[in-house]
Structures are given as structure tokens and as C-alpha cells.
Amino acid sequence: MASQDLTSPLLSPRRRPSDPPHSVLTIHEDPDNGPPTHDRNGRSSPKRDPRAHKPRTQNHHHSSNNNGNNHRAHNNGSNTHLERPNPFEFLGSRSFSVPRASTVDPFLNRTEKVDGVYEVVKIVLCLPIALDKENPMPRWRCRLMWVTRICARCILFSFGYQWIRRKGKPAPRETAPIVVSNHVSYIEPIFYFYELFPTMVAAESHDSIPFVGTIIRAMQVIYVNRFIPSSRKNAVNEIKRKASCDRFPRLMLFPEGTTTNGRVIISFQLGAFIPAYPIQPVIVRYPHVHFDQSWGNVSLAKLMFRMFTQFHNFMEVEYLPVIYPLEDRKETAACFAKRASDAIATALNVTQTCHSYGDVMLLMKASESKQEKPSSYLVEMAQMESFFHLSSVEAVDFLDKFLSMNPDSSGRVSMDGFLRGLRLRASTLSEEIFRFLDVDNYGTITFKQFLFGLAHVMKQPLFREACQLALRECDVGSRGYISEEQLGDSLRATMMDMSKEEIHELFELFDGDGDGRVSEDDFMSCLRRNPLLISLFSRCLRHNDSLEDSDRTPDEIV
């Protein structure tokens, strides 16, 4: 069994040849210009004033493979910058760069399979038998809940946690009314219920989890639906209300918003930090040799079964010093959260990434589609949301489109699959669109490149107006809808030799409700789902004076 103490790093400095490499990704964000660019040595490029540079018709390529990969379209990195047409230049778009894909999978459980005679023997020998929210809880109920808390400790005992090592002590409730912790397994809520008896903030879906759902209901849980803004706002108000009143228990939150494998800290949600109350961080470790207890890419039933069939499961809990909001100057919730995540990551001796629950959604979607490497579809959604304000739901919809292009076993799409997915034929324009996304010049694109490219186009200040102008150009006579013939006339202005069959396929793509004509809602919805198709109307839009006035601000355009 593992013998690490509470201060020993989880990442051993002595690596075996079979160990995967560890990577640390540092990203310098430029909120005005989107994702950062780097030179070939990894140094950040200086910021550029967008008003001082005209759009360039070139893509930036990053050498992400040093072993002479056969997919490389250039030799020895000599042609790092290749001049090429930009099919979205009429929107004011420049070429874009995609940060290198992280080699870290925060959701990977490393002992998913039962391996070895020792594990089989343990399973055979150790099969056990399984076992008001508005007002403060009355005193008599608090005393009665001690019985439930003892039961929670019995549950932990039955799961193999006969003893749990602790370091430090929890701060008094009046000192730190909010506690935050890293989240590795479903064991933590059970432990904190026994140890701290807090009020939890949890997703509505957790109510149905065995053991955990019953316990969090007893703790006067604050439920939140992370996809509904009003639900998130109500949850923050409840956190403020209960944190400000000493009659309520302290509040317990897992700001990562999902479980990880404990080897990284992913981006923090801000709900615990908006109220600006002192916070005590707590870290949890699960040292192990044979069985990784993290709830990642394994089912709950399998994880519980493996826990039940261990002689002992190790768990270590460390209470860190209280973090106070800065009083001498105003501090944003994001900065407060950053200080807390830094403290937890430093204590755990792990790196921080920009993954979020959105990556879990992408991982689940890829797994459901039977992709060989679901982890290749992780894009660090917190970074996408910060750069492009792209939601996780939108990213999953774009993944649906990408999967329809028939990616190969490594998660890359060829030009043929790309054209089939967008219902385009091979042409100069369609090749330019594909090469615009293929920033590595491999001849294939990844989902991250596809998503960055779509988000980059949608972020252009002129994109929304271009969609409106394309609609007016197609709707000759202002009848309020577009016929197949009208759509064909507009498309032939850019791709002159399109056949009737090709136009019909695109018309079906735009005709979302299948009523035989394209309404304004159909047209705009199709371009939101397929923003690359705006380039099909580039020729007719270039002659429109209202799109040429690039000096206007986005607010004036909208």
C-alpha cells in the first residue's frame, strides 16, 4: 500500500519508462485578441493593436510533434508560415492559432480494470453486504442528526475507510462560514457530512446517487442547475443568506463542479467566491497502489464494487489556512477563486488546467459515440468560454457536427469527411475553408481546431451583420422567406458551377423545419450551427457597402 505522508507529492519525481509524460500548460490570455500565439520556442508573441494591422491571409502553424510525423505538410519546420487565402477576410477575420492540446486527462481513472491475482483474491474474500430547506435546522433535529452522522461513519467503514488521516483543524464557523475542497470521489460528501455537518451546494442530478443523495438531502442541500442562469443566481443568493447567519451550518462547495482523478486542479466555478466571505480550503488525497478511487471514466456501480472489495482504502484530509477576501482593494470573484485554487494546487503539488464540466460533457458524448480515444475531444472548455464566450451546450452541438464527419481512430477528420459533414463539394473555396482550420498543415483537423475555428468566426464583430445581410441578399422581393431557386442564385455568385443536386442538399440544411422554404429563423439558426457557411455568401457581401465600413464598433453594428 501507499506510504506517502500528507506533505509528499502525488507526482513522483522518479518516473518509470512506461509512465506518461507530465505537461504543464501556461496560457497568457489576451482578452482583446482572443487566444495567445507563441513562437516556435514557446515564447508569447507581443500584443498587437488590431487597429494598426490589416488582416493577413496566412495561418500560423505550431510544431506540435518532433518525431517526423508523416502527416506533416512541411519539412523540418522550414515553411512555418504559408501564404494562403483567408475565406473569412471579408468579416475582418485574421488567421487564428490553436493552443497545443493538453496531454492531461483530469478524468482518467488509472485502475479501471481488475488486474492481477491479488485483486481477484480480495474481491472473492471481501464481498460485503451493502448497506426543510428554508429555515435553520431545529436543535432537536441537530441532535437527532448525530445518529445519522454516526451512520455516515459506518458507511465509510464499510467502504474500507477504517481510519482516515487528518492534518490541521477546521476553522470555527464564525471565522470561515464557507469551505471549499477538491473533488475526487463521491466519498467526500459522506466524509464531510460526518466531519463538518455542513450545508452542501450540489447539482440537482446528485439527488439520485445512492447513499450520497440521501445524505445531502439531510444536510439541507442547495440544489443548482448549472445550465440555467436563474438557478445559478438563486444558488448564489442562498449561499449569501446562509453564510451571513450563524444559525445555519457552514457551507461546503466543490468549486471544480465535477470529480477529477486528483492529479490536477481544473478551473473553479465562482459561486463560493461571489459572496466574498472568508473561505477555508480543504484538500483530499487517496494514496493507492492497486486501486484508483477517483470517480472519473468509470461507472458508479463499478467504483462502489471495487471499494467494497478492498481490505483498506486510504484517505487523507488536510485543512489549509483560511483565505480572506482583500479588504484594502476591491477584488473580483475570479481573483478570489484564483487565490483559493493556487493554495489547493500548491498543497497537492499538482498542476492547474482550464478543463471544466463542459469537458466532461464532451467526454461523455465521445464515449457514447464509441470513439476509440474520447480524451482527444477534451478542449479545456473554461478557456473556450473565456476567449469566445462559447457555452458547453454549444460545444456539444458542434461536437455532434464534428462526429458526423467520421473522424478516424485518433480523432482527426479528413477533407472528404469535412466536406460531407457541411454538404459541400470539392472546390477552391471549400479547400480554403478546410486549410483555414488546419493550422498544423497536417491535411486533417482535430475537434479542438474545428471548435476554435468556428468560435473564431462567430466572434468576429461583423459576423452577425453578415448573416443578416446574406438573408436580405437571398430574399429577393422581401417576402420573408427564401426559395430554393433564390438560395441557388446567391450561392452561384460565389461557386458558379454548383449543380442543382448540390444546391438542393444545402437548401435542406438551411430548411430546418422541412416546410420547403427557408424562413429567417431557419436561415439564422443554420448559420449559428454552421458558421463556416457564411463564406458561401462572401462574394455578394463584398459588394455591400454596409459591410465595408469596418471602423464601426460592435455595438454600432448590432
SULHU-V676480 format. One record per backbone hydrogen bond with DSSP energy under -1.0 kcal/mol. NH is the residue of the N-H (numbers start at 1). CO is the residue of the C=O. E is the energy in kcal/mol with one decimal. If there is no record, write none. Layout:
[[NH;CO;E] [NH;CO;E]]
//
This chain:
[[8;5;-1.2] [19;16;-1.6] [34;30;-1.1] [39;43;-2.6] [42;39;-2.0] [45;37;-2.1] [52;49;-1.9] [58;56;-1.0] [64;62;-1.1] [72;69;-1.6] [78;75;-2.3] [84;57;-2.6] [89;86;-1.7] [91;88;-1.5] [92;89;-2.1] [93;88;-1.5] [108;105;-1.4] [120;116;-1.6] [121;117;-2.7] [122;118;-2.1] [123;119;-2.1] [124;120;-2.1] [125;121;-2.4] [126;122;-2.4] [142;138;-2.2] [143;139;-2.2] [144;140;-1.9] [145;141;-2.2] [147;144;-1.3] [149;145;-2.7] [150;146;-2.3] [151;147;-1.9] [152;148;-2.1] [153;149;-1.8] [154;150;-1.8] [155;151;-2.1] [156;152;-2.2] [157;153;-2.2] [158;154;-2.5] [159;155;-1.6] [160;157;-1.6] [161;156;-2.7] [162;160;-1.2] [165;315;-1.7] [167;317;-2.0] [176;172;-2.3] [178;278;-1.1] [179;251;-3.0] [180;280;-1.7] [181;253;-1.4] [182;282;-1.0] [191;187;-2.4] [192;188;-3.1] [193;189;-1.9] [194;190;-1.7] [195;191;-3.0] [196;192;-2.7] [197;192;-1.8] [199;250;-2.8] [201;252;-1.5] [202;222;-2.0] [204;224;-1.2] [206;203;-1.7] [207;204;-1.5] [208;205;-1.2] [209;206;-1.5] [212;210;-3.3] [213;209;-2.8] [215;211;-2.1] [216;212;-2.8] [217;213;-1.6] [218;214;-1.5] [220;217;-1.3] [221;216;-1.2] [222;200;-3.1] [224;202;-1.6] [228;225;-1.8] [232;228;-2.0] [233;229;-2.5] [234;230;-2.4] [235;231;-2.1] [236;232;-2.1] [237;233;-2.2] [238;234;-2.1] [239;235;-2.3] [240;236;-2.4] [241;237;-2.4] [242;238;-2.6] [243;239;-2.4] [244;240;-1.6] [248;245;-1.5] [251;177;-3.0] [252;199;-2.8] [253;179;-2.5] [257;254;-2.1] [260;183;-2.1] [261;106;-2.8] [265;351;-2.2] [267;355;-1.9] [269;255;-3.3] [273;270;-1.4] [274;270;-1.6] [279;323;-2.6] [280;178;-2.2] [282;180;-2.3] [283;318;-2.5] [285;316;-2.7] [295;184;-2.8] [296;294;-1.3] [297;107;-1.1] [303;299;-2.2] [304;300;-2.6] [305;301;-2.2] [306;302;-2.3] [307;303;-2.2] [308;304;-2.5] [309;305;-1.1] [310;307;-1.3] [313;160;-3.2] [316;285;-2.5] [317;165;-2.7] [318;283;-2.5] [319;167;-2.9] [320;281;-2.5] [323;279;-3.6] [336;332;-2.1] [337;333;-2.6] [338;334;-2.1] [339;335;-2.0] [340;336;-1.7] [341;337;-2.8] [342;338;-2.4] [343;339;-1.9] [344;340;-2.2] [345;341;-2.7] [346;342;-2.4] [347;343;-2.1] [348;344;-2.1] [349;345;-1.2] [350;345;-2.0] [353;265;-2.2] [359;356;-1.3] [361;357;-1.9] [362;358;-2.0] [363;359;-2.7] [364;360;-2.7] [365;361;-2.2] [366;362;-2.5] [367;363;-2.2] [368;364;-2.6] [369;365;-1.4] [370;367;-1.8] [371;366;-2.2] [376;373;-1.8] [377;374;-1.8] [378;375;-1.5] [382;354;-1.8] [383;380;-1.3] [384;380;-1.3] [385;381;-2.9] [386;382;-1.7] [387;383;-2.7] [388;384;-2.7] [389;385;-1.2] [395;391;-2.0] [396;392;-2.1] [397;393;-1.9] [398;394;-2.3] [399;395;-1.9] [400;396;-1.9] [401;397;-1.6] [402;398;-2.4] [403;399;-2.9] [404;400;-1.4] [405;402;-1.5] [406;403;-1.5] [408;412;-2.7] [411;408;-1.9] [413;445;-2.7] [418;414;-2.2] [419;415;-2.6] [420;416;-2.1] [421;417;-2.2] [422;418;-1.6] [424;419;-2.7] [431;427;-2.1] [432;428;-2.0] [433;429;-2.2] [434;430;-2.1] [435;431;-2.6] [436;432;-1.8] [437;433;-1.2] [438;434;-2.0] [439;437;-2.4] [441;438;-1.4] [445;413;-2.2] [450;446;-2.3] [451;447;-3.0] [452;448;-2.6] [453;449;-2.5] [454;450;-2.3] [455;451;-2.6] [456;452;-2.4] [457;453;-2.1] [458;454;-2.4] [459;455;-1.6] [460;457;-1.1] [463;460;-1.9] [466;462;-2.6] [467;463;-2.0] [468;464;-1.8] [469;465;-2.7] [470;466;-2.6] [471;467;-1.8] [472;468;-1.9] [473;469;-2.5] [474;470;-1.8] [475;471;-2.3] [476;474;-2.2] [478;475;-1.9] [482;518;-2.4] [487;483;-2.3] [488;484;-2.2] [489;485;-2.2] [490;486;-1.9] [491;487;-2.3] [492;488;-2.4] [494;491;-1.4] [495;491;-2.9] [498;495;-1.2] [503;499;-2.1] [504;500;-2.4] [505;501;-2.0] [506;502;-1.9] [507;503;-2.5] [508;504;-2.3] [509;505;-1.5] [510;506;-2.1] [511;507;-2.5] [512;510;-2.0] [518;482;-2.6] [523;519;-2.6] [524;520;-2.7] [525;521;-2.4] [526;522;-2.2] [527;523;-1.8] [528;524;-1.7] [529;525;-1.9] [530;526;-2.2] [533;530;-2.0] [534;531;-1.4] [535;532;-1.5] [536;533;-1.8] [537;534;-1.5] [538;535;-1.5] [541;537;-1.7] [542;538;-2.0] [544;541;-1.6] [547;544;-1.4] [550;548;-1.9] [557;553;-1.9] [558;554;-2.5]]
//
